[in-house]
């Protein structure tokens, strides 16, 4: 499938990795994560939950101010395989409105909660000029294992150029794991980039 329709990983000539974070912004965590990313001068993509952003608009503004990409991860993170198509679109539209109020631009990137996609949803996103973004590597930090174990797993099965790597910024594990991983990936010659919104 073309990248414009469904993005699983990106093809790159350079050694580029795409770090993505789901389920924020969460106070007390996002600030520390942003500082870590500043420390390594890295830009990433945050797939935010609309209801959390609505409660913490200052955090969303801070993400935008630091020039990271803000993308859509639904309004309330429901199980997309258990709700109607209409409700899915309401979840997406509601969150896109919240994002636009901060960035001033339409959001063209969406990741379904738990990566639960269906053909009708992807087709509707295409008609809305929104790219469905999945991932090619999963940190599995949702298992709440120690940070060194998360890092070890991603180092034992090496990443490759163009990988879209999934983390969750609703707990500090991603911060501790990335403080181990980022220096190693940089040493291996990788650079980091945020996914970009496509405007016509």
N, C-alpha and C positions, 0 to 999 in steps of 0.2 A: 504494500500500500504506500502511496506517496506520503512524504513527511507532512505535507500540508493537511492531510486527512488524519493520520494516526502516527504519532511519533513515539518510537520505541528506543531508538538510539540515533545519534547523528554521525554521519560520515565526515571525517575530518582528515585533512592532509597533515595538520599539526597534531601533536599529542595533547588533545584537549579533553577534559572531563567536565561533566555538568552535574554539580551537586544540587539536589532538590530536597525541600523540606515540607512535609505535610503536617496539617492539624494545628498550626499556630494562628495568631500570635498569643503566646502565654506569658504573662508578666513574670519577671524573675528569671526567665529562661532566654527569651529572645534578646534581651539586652546583652547577656553574657555571650550568646552566639554571635551577635553582630560585632562585638568587640574582638572575638576570636577571628572572625573573617577579616576584620580591619587589620589585625596583627599580621596576617599573611597576604593582605591586599588582594582578596578574592571576592568575586561577584558571583552570586548564586540566585536560585529561583525559589521563592516561597509560595507554596500552594496553600492559601489561607482559608480558614473556615469563616464564613461571613458573620455568624453570630458572635464569634470571639473577637473579630475585628471591630464589630459594632460596639462591643463593650469596652474595647481598648483602642480607640481611634488614634491616640497618640503613638502607640506602638506601630501602627500601620504607616503613619506619617514618618516615623523614624526609619523604617525599612526603605521607604521611598526616598527619603533624604540621603540615605547612604548608597543610593543608585543600584539597589538590587531589583530584580524583576518580581513583581507581585502577580500571582496567577490564582485561578479559581479552583477551590476544592469543595464546593457546595456551601450551602448556608448552615446546615445543621448536622452534616455528616450522617445521613440516614443510610440504611442498606439499600443501595440502588436496585438490587434485584427483588426488593419487596415492595417498592412503591410504584405508582403509575407513571407513565411517560410524562403526563402533564405536571405532576409534582416534581419530577426531575428537572424539567425546564424552569419551573418556578424557583427551585433551589439555585440553579445556575444564574438566572436573570437577576435575582435578588442580590447575590454576591457580586456580580459584575457591576451593579449600580454602586455598591459600597466602594469597590475598587476605583471606579471612575471618579467618584467624588474626591478621592485622594490624589490620584495620578493625573486626572484631567483627560485621560485617554481610554478608549475601549479596551477591555481585557480580551485577548484572543487565544488564551491558553487555558485549558481545563483538564483536570485529572479527576476521574470518578472516585468516590470513596471506596477504599479497598480494591481499586482497579477493576471494578465490576462494570464492564461495558456490554452494550448490545448494539446490533446493527442499526436499529431505529435511532438510538441516541447519537451514534457517530454520524449518521446521515443528517440529522437535525443540526448537529454542531457544524457540519460542513456548510449547510445552508446559512448558518449564522456567521460564517467565516471564523469559526473557532477551531483550533487544532486540539485534538484529543492527545494528551501526553501520558504515556505509560512510563515504564522504566526498564532498563536492561540489567541493572544490578540492585539488589535489595539488601540493605545493611542488616535487616531483621532485628533492628533495635527495639521493635515492639515486644520482643521476647523478654526484654528487661534483663538481659545478661550483663555481666560486668563489661565495662568499656574495652578492656584489653582483649576480651574474647571477640567482641564485634570487630575490632581492628584486625585481630589475627585472622579471622575468616576472610576479610577483604584482601589481606596480603597473601594468604595461602592460595587463593584463587584470584590471580592478578586481574586488575581492571585493564580495559583496553581503550584506545582512543575512540572518542565518540560516546562512551558509556554515559547514560543518564542514571545517576545513583540516588536511590531513595533513602532518606532519613526522616525521622519525626522530631519536630522541635517542640514537643509537649513534655519533654523530660530532659534532664541534663546529660543523659548518656551520650547523645549525639555530640555534645561539646567535648567531653572527655575522649571519646573515640577519635574524633577528628583532630584533636591536638596531637594524637599519635600518628594518624594517617596522613594528614596534609604534608608534614615535613618529608615523609618517606616518598609520597607521590611526587613532590617537587624535586626531590633528589633523583627520581627516576626520569625526570625530564618532562613531566606533565605540567600543563598550565590549566587554568580553570576559567570557565565562562558561564554567564547566565543565559538561559534560553531567552529569545527575543520575541516580542509581539510582532506580528506581521500586519502592516496596514497597507491597504490598497489606495 
